[in-house]
Amino acid sequence: MTLTSFWSIVTKILDISIVWLMFYFILKNVKNNVKMILIVKGVLLVLFIKLISSILDLYTVGLLLEYVLSWGPLALIIIFQPEIRTVLESIGRTNLLGRHKVLTVSEREKMVYEIMEAIEYLKKNRFGALIVIERDISLQEYIEPATKIYADVTSPLLGTIFFKNNPLHDGGVIIQGDQITCAGSVFKTSMDPTLSKRLGTRHRAALGVAEETDAIALIVSEETGRISIAVDGNMKYNLTLDDFKMTLLDELKPKTEVFYEADEEESEGEENA
């Protein structure tokens, strides 16, 4: 094999890898955005009708679709500019090397224990709270304008931050690794039209950050004391303390650990068989 042919193979592999990564990041961010999913469905429908019109020789339909396909991309960019910008921002915020800190099992359990102690206290006293835990996608744009704390996650500190007379209690807390990075963060609220009108600003902000990023958003309702979790663009509303804890533990598990557990379950099944 000559150097030229080797270099040609390398460039082709690199070319395919870059295209694959582009599709991966786009699809990963599109799947949690309701409006972007509708755009993709609409484009696929137009292409399908165009294919049918070509097969059946439907001249008028084909001519109209030619205009749609010619001017459609420009119209989509103009009409859906906010949604497209959201996807591009999400891709730009992604940390390719993963989270800032992968917690050990003991660190993760300790953090969940402290959070649960705080959640139980806040729920009992009906202190509204919004706690956002960063994962692979950076929340730096929300951290920058907020009040920096850089302290260990502890129940008393979370309780103090969300105490009603504290000036920071209306905003959200951001946790990176096992540290409270900042408080008083303001998040973009969800524009999902299917969201219940009974849910307030905290819930909409939690769902908004869960739609744009892979963060875990924990909410305590000030009016009812109900606790909820927003993750992957979905809201798990009015959970019990046990369900809340189990959901939080599952979501905090590193992906590699989840895959490892799945492999273990498969091997155990084969042995039993």
C-alpha positions in Angstrom: 0.0 0.0 0.0 1.4 3.3 -1.1 1.4 6.5 1.1 -1.1 8.1 -1.3 -3.6 5.3 -1.0 -3.2 5.1 2.8 -3.8 8.9 3.0 -6.9 8.5 0.8 -8.4 5.9 3.1 -7.7 8.1 6.2 -9.4 11.1 4.6 -12.4 9.1 3.6 -12.8 7.7 7.2 -12.4 11.2 8.6 -15.0 12.5 6.1 -17.5 9.8 7.1 -16.8 10.3 10.8 -17.4 14.1 10.6 -20.7 13.6 8.8 -21.8 10.9 11.3 -20.9 13.3 14.2 -22.9 16.1 12.6 -26.0 13.9 12.3 -25.5 12.5 15.8 -25.4 15.9 17.5 -28.3 17.3 15.4 -30.6 14.3 16.0 -29.6 14.2 19.7 -30.7 17.8 20.2 -33.7 17.6 17.8 -35.3 14.6 19.6 -36.1 16.8 22.7 -37.4 19.8 20.8 -41.1 19.4 19.9 -41.0 22.2 17.2 -37.9 20.8 15.5 -39.5 17.4 15.3 -42.5 18.9 13.6 -40.1 20.6 11.1 -38.4 17.3 10.3 -41.8 15.5 9.9 -43.0 18.3 7.5 -39.8 18.1 5.4 -40.1 14.3 5.1 -43.8 14.6 4.2 -43.0 17.0 1.4 -40.2 14.7 0.0 -42.6 11.7 0.2 -45.3 13.6 -1.8 -42.7 14.8 -4.3 -41.6 11.1 -4.8 -45.2 10.0 -5.3 -45.9 12.8 -7.8 -42.8 11.8 -9.8 -43.9 8.1 -9.9 -47.5 9.0 -10.8 -46.5 11.8 -13.2 -48.6 14.4 -11.3 -47.4 17.5 -13.2 -49.2 20.3 -11.2 -48.4 18.8 -7.8 -44.8 18.3 -8.9 -44.5 21.9 -10.1 -45.8 23.3 -6.8 -43.4 21.1 -4.8 -40.5 22.3 -7.0 -41.2 25.8 -5.7 -41.6 24.6 -2.2 -38.3 22.7 -2.3 -36.6 25.7 -3.9 -37.7 28.3 -1.4 -38.6 26.0 1.5 -35.1 26.0 3.2 -35.0 29.8 3.2 -38.6 30.0 4.6 -37.8 27.4 7.3 -34.7 29.3 8.4 -36.7 32.6 8.7 -39.8 31.1 10.4 -38.0 28.7 12.7 -34.9 30.7 13.4 -35.4 30.6 17.3 -35.6 26.7 17.2 -32.6 26.3 14.9 -30.6 28.7 17.0 -31.5 26.7 20.1 -30.2 23.4 18.5 -27.0 25.1 17.4 -26.5 26.6 20.9 -27.0 23.2 22.5 -24.4 21.6 20.2 -22.0 24.5 21.0 -22.5 24.0 24.7 -21.7 20.3 24.6 -18.5 19.2 26.3 -17.0 16.6 24.0 -14.9 15.2 26.8 -17.9 14.6 29.1 -18.8 16.0 32.5 -16.6 18.3 34.6 -16.3 15.6 37.2 -17.5 12.0 37.2 -18.6 11.2 40.7 -17.8 8.0 42.5 -20.6 5.9 43.9 -20.0 7.2 47.4 -19.8 10.9 46.2 -23.0 10.4 44.3 -24.8 8.8 47.2 -23.6 11.6 49.6 -24.8 14.3 47.2 -28.2 12.6 46.7 -28.5 12.3 50.5 -27.8 16.0 51.0 -30.2 17.0 48.2 -33.0 14.7 49.6 -32.6 16.2 53.1 -33.0 19.6 51.6 -35.9 18.6 49.4 -37.8 17.1 52.3 -37.2 20.3 54.4 -38.3 22.5 51.5 -41.3 20.4 50.8 -42.4 20.4 54.4 -42.1 24.1 54.7 -43.4 24.9 51.2 -40.3 26.8 50.2 -40.1 27.0 46.4 -36.9 25.7 44.9 -35.2 25.0 41.6 -32.0 22.9 41.6 -30.3 22.2 38.2 -27.6 19.6 38.0 -25.3 19.9 35.0 -24.3 16.9 33.0 -22.6 16.7 29.6 -23.9 20.0 28.2 -22.4 23.1 29.8 -24.6 25.6 31.6 -22.0 28.3 31.5 -24.4 30.9 30.0 -26.6 30.6 33.0 -23.7 30.5 35.5 -22.0 33.7 34.2 -24.7 36.2 35.3 -25.6 34.4 38.5 -24.2 34.8 42.1 -21.1 32.5 42.4 -20.9 30.2 45.5 -18.5 27.3 44.8 -19.4 25.3 47.9 -20.0 21.6 48.7 -23.6 20.4 48.3 -25.1 20.4 51.8 -28.7 20.3 53.0 -28.3 23.4 55.3 -26.9 25.5 52.5 -29.6 24.6 50.0 -32.2 25.3 52.7 -30.7 28.7 53.4 -30.6 29.7 49.7 -34.3 28.9 49.2 -35.4 30.4 52.5 -38.2 32.9 51.6 -36.3 36.0 53.0 -33.1 35.1 51.0 -32.8 37.4 48.0 -31.5 34.4 45.9 -34.5 32.2 46.6 -36.4 33.1 43.4 -33.6 32.0 41.1 -32.2 28.5 40.5 -29.1 26.8 41.9 -26.7 25.1 39.5 -24.7 22.1 40.7 -21.5 21.0 38.8 -20.1 17.6 40.0 -20.7 17.7 43.8 -20.3 21.5 44.1 -22.9 24.3 44.2 -21.5 26.6 41.6 -24.0 29.4 41.8 -27.4 30.6 42.9 -30.0 33.1 41.5 -29.7 31.7 38.0 -32.5 32.7 35.6 -33.4 30.1 32.9 -35.4 30.4 29.7 -39.0 29.2 30.2 -40.5 26.4 28.1 -42.8 27.4 25.3 -44.4 24.0 25.1 -48.1 24.7 24.4 -49.2 21.3 25.9 -47.8 22.3 29.3 -50.5 22.7 32.0 -51.4 26.3 32.8 -51.4 25.3 36.5 -47.6 25.1 36.5 -45.8 28.2 37.5 -42.6 29.9 36.4 -40.3 27.5 38.3 -41.7 24.5 36.5 -41.6 26.2 33.1 -38.0 27.3 33.7 -37.1 23.7 34.7 -38.7 22.2 31.6 -37.0 24.9 29.5 -33.5 24.0 30.6 -34.4 20.3 30.3 -35.4 20.9 26.7 -32.3 22.8 25.8 -29.7 20.7 27.7 -29.3 17.3 29.3 -29.4 18.8 32.8 -31.6 17.4 35.6 -33.9 20.0 37.1 -35.4 19.5 40.5 -38.5 21.5 41.5 -40.3 22.2 44.8 -43.6 24.0 44.4 -44.0 27.0 46.7 -47.8 26.8 46.5 -48.4 23.1 47.0 -45.0 21.7 48.3 -45.2 19.1 45.4 -41.8 17.9 44.1 -41.0 17.2 40.4 -38.1 16.4 38.1 -37.6 17.7 34.6 -35.2 15.8 32.4 -34.8 15.1 28.7 -37.5 17.6 27.8 -40.1 15.8 30.0 -41.7 16.6 33.4 -42.2 14.0 36.1 -44.7 15.8 38.2 -45.8 15.4 41.9 -43.5 12.5 42.8 -43.3 10.9 46.2 -40.0 11.3 48.1 -39.0 7.6 47.2 -39.8 8.0 43.5 -38.0 11.3 43.5 -34.9 9.8 45.0 -34.9 6.7 42.7 -35.3 8.9 39.6 -32.5 11.2 40.7 -30.1 8.3 41.4 -30.9 6.7 38.0 -30.3 10.0 36.2 -27.0 10.6 37.9 -25.5 7.3 37.0 -22.7 7.7 34.4 -23.6 6.2 31.0 -20.8 3.7 31.2 -22.1 2.4 34.5 -25.6 2.0 33.0 -24.2 0.0 30.1 -22.1 -2.1 32.5 -25.2 -3.0 34.6 -27.2 -3.9 31.4 -24.4 -6.3 30.3 -24.4 -7.8 33.8 -28.2 -8.4 33.7 -27.8 -10.1 30.2 -25.1 -12.4 31.4 -27.1 -13.4 34.5 -30.1 -14.2 32.3 -27.9 -16.4 30.0 -26.5 -18.3 33.1 -30.0 -18.9 34.5 -31.2 -20.1 31.1 
